[in-house]
């Protein structure tokens, strides 16, 4: 596990370097984006997880901003993992993490069959790939129920799929089955697209990772997920065990 964590830290470092090199320097924030940045800066004032100038724009603006909270959740939970929506950041990382955690399974569900093929080589005894037509960007439906194979217990569910209306509905559908959700695209300025706030605010525990403007939120009815993120640099408040809450 020590080698795995070192590898993943290097992976995050490379992603951060890539983000810095390709930051959208010429892109100006909209008024709604800046208001949200100000809100996050106020709510997380003094947090070591936020940059010195508040939440920043990442490379390509939104891709990969979920990486740190998702990795933290994967290392801090037990049980099988459900990834709704595959991608270059989440899918290879979760595959690597779960490959070194015996007894855990990863299930990746994606609506775009062509896109899913880009990751098909990762399928393995611990990683199952599923094409779910209801998750298509165009032609998918928020009203279609989840496939039967999804209706089981999950240690962690990652929400990053299409269509947008499905995200909050599928959180509700899986709520009684999942210990923890990691939800991408929770920024206030995209609320009109995903309409997640009412659902997320109903959970007992909630933490929004503040480093990037395109925020990711972790929610749970069972685990105080905020404890996974050491709150200050003035005292050692690290958790002693990654699985102490489960």
Secondary structure by P-SEA (a helix, b strand, c coil): caaaaaaaaaaaaaaaaaaaaaccccccccaaaaaaaaaaaaaacccccccccccccccccccccaaaaaaaaaaacccbbbbcccccccaaaaaaaaaacccbbbbbbbccaaaaaaacccccccbbbbbbcccccccccccccccccccccccbbbcccccccaaaaaaaaacccccbbbbcccccccccccccaaaaaaccbbbbbccccbbbbbbbcccccccccccccccccccccccccc
